Amino acid sequence: MQARWLLLTLLCVLLLAVGQMLFKSAAAQWRIDGWSWTSVRGFLSPALIAGLVLYAATTVLWVYILRTVPLTLAYSVYALAFVIVPLLAYFFFEEPLTLKTFLGAALIVAGVIVTVR
């Protein structure tokens, strides 16, 4: 995989991970009060809207990437989202990182390296 396409794919994965942080933030703010306007308005928080816009833009980037990069390679790099999201969750939401998380991340990174080379 050429460096340009690898960097674009990594950018896409990073943007998707940031989108997940926005969705988590929106979920934390959402208060369900039955089927009321307050619940709907709370669901449509700025964090959710930002996450949806980011996901839409990232989807366009992903389709652009897939014009050139084989899906098998691009999706292998996409697996890094399962490494990046837990790290971001740790820093932004103080979610725990366990030994299992690190072992799984190491396996994913090794798999991506093998696939991309």
C-alpha positions as CSV (number, residue, x, y, z in Angstrom):
1,M,0.0,0.0,0.0
2,Q,1.4,3.4,-1.0
3,A,2.2,5.8,1.9
4,R,-0.4,8.3,0.6
5,W,-3.2,5.8,0.7
6,L,-2.1,4.4,4.0
7,L,-2.1,7.9,5.6
8,L,-5.6,8.6,4.1
9,T,-6.9,5.3,5.4
10,L,-5.4,6.0,8.8
11,L,-7.0,9.5,8.8
12,C,-10.3,7.9,8.0
13,V,-10.0,5.5,10.9
14,L,-9.0,8.3,13.2
15,L,-12.0,10.4,12.2
16,L,-14.3,7.4,12.7
17,A,-12.8,7.0,16.2
18,V,-13.4,10.7,17.0
19,G,-17.0,10.2,15.8
20,Q,-17.4,7.4,18.3
21,M,-16.3,9.7,21.0
22,L,-18.9,12.2,19.9
23,F,-21.6,9.5,19.9
24,K,-20.5,8.4,23.4
25,S,-20.7,12.0,24.6
26,A,-24.2,12.4,23.1
27,A,-25.3,9.1,24.7
28,A,-24.2,10.4,28.1
29,Q,-26.1,13.6,27.7
30,W,-29.4,12.0,26.4
31,R,-32.1,11.9,29.0
32,I,-35.1,9.7,28.0
33,D,-38.4,11.1,29.2
34,G,-40.8,8.8,27.4
35,W,-41.8,9.8,23.9
36,S,-41.6,13.5,24.5
37,W,-40.2,16.4,22.6
38,T,-37.6,16.8,25.4
39,S,-36.3,13.3,24.7
40,V,-36.1,14.0,21.0
41,R,-34.4,17.3,21.5
42,G,-32.0,15.8,24.0
43,F,-31.2,13.0,21.5
44,L,-30.4,15.6,18.8
45,S,-27.6,17.1,20.9
46,P,-24.7,19.1,19.3
47,A,-22.4,16.1,20.0
48,L,-24.7,13.8,18.0
49,I,-25.1,16.2,15.1
50,A,-21.3,16.7,15.0
51,G,-20.8,12.9,15.1
52,L,-23.2,12.4,12.2
53,V,-21.7,15.1,10.1
54,L,-18.2,13.7,10.8
55,Y,-19.4,10.2,9.9
56,A,-20.9,11.5,6.6
57,A,-17.7,13.3,5.6
58,T,-15.6,10.3,6.6
59,T,-17.9,8.0,4.5
60,V,-17.1,10.2,1.5
61,L,-13.4,9.9,2.3
62,W,-13.8,6.1,2.7
63,V,-15.5,5.7,-0.7
64,Y,-12.7,7.8,-2.2
65,I,-10.1,5.5,-0.7
66,L,-11.9,2.4,-1.9
67,R,-11.6,3.7,-5.5
68,T,-7.9,2.8,-5.3
69,V,-7.2,0.7,-2.3
70,P,-8.4,-2.9,-2.3
71,L,-11.1,-3.5,0.3
72,T,-9.0,-6.3,1.9
73,L,-6.2,-3.9,2.6
74,A,-8.3,-0.9,3.6
75,Y,-10.5,-2.9,5.9
76,S,-7.5,-4.4,7.6
77,V,-6.2,-0.9,8.4
78,Y,-9.8,-0.1,9.5
79,A,-9.3,-2.7,12.3
80,L,-7.1,-0.1,14.0
81,A,-10.3,1.6,15.1
82,F,-10.5,-1.2,17.7
83,V,-7.2,0.0,19.1
84,I,-7.8,3.7,18.8
85,V,-11.3,3.9,20.3
86,P,-10.4,2.2,23.6
87,L,-7.4,4.6,23.9
88,L,-9.6,7.6,23.3
89,A,-12.2,6.3,25.6
90,Y,-9.6,6.0,28.3
91,F,-8.4,9.6,27.9
92,F,-11.8,11.3,27.3
93,F,-14.2,9.2,29.4
94,E,-11.8,7.6,31.9
95,E,-12.8,4.1,30.8
96,P,-10.5,1.4,32.0
97,L,-7.8,-0.2,29.9
98,T,-7.1,-3.8,30.9
99,L,-4.4,-6.3,30.0
100,K,-6.9,-8.0,27.7
101,T,-7.4,-4.7,25.9
102,F,-3.6,-4.3,25.3
103,L,-3.2,-7.9,24.2
104,G,-6.1,-7.6,21.8
105,A,-4.6,-4.4,20.5
106,A,-1.2,-5.9,20.0
107,L,-2.8,-8.8,18.0
108,I,-4.7,-6.3,15.8
109,V,-1.6,-4.2,15.2
110,A,0.4,-7.3,14.3
111,G,-2.4,-8.4,11.9
112,V,-2.5,-5.0,10.2
113,I,1.3,-5.0,9.8
114,V,1.2,-8.5,8.2
115,T,-1.7,-7.5,5.9
116,V,-0.3,-4.2,4.7
117,R,3.2,-5.4,4.1
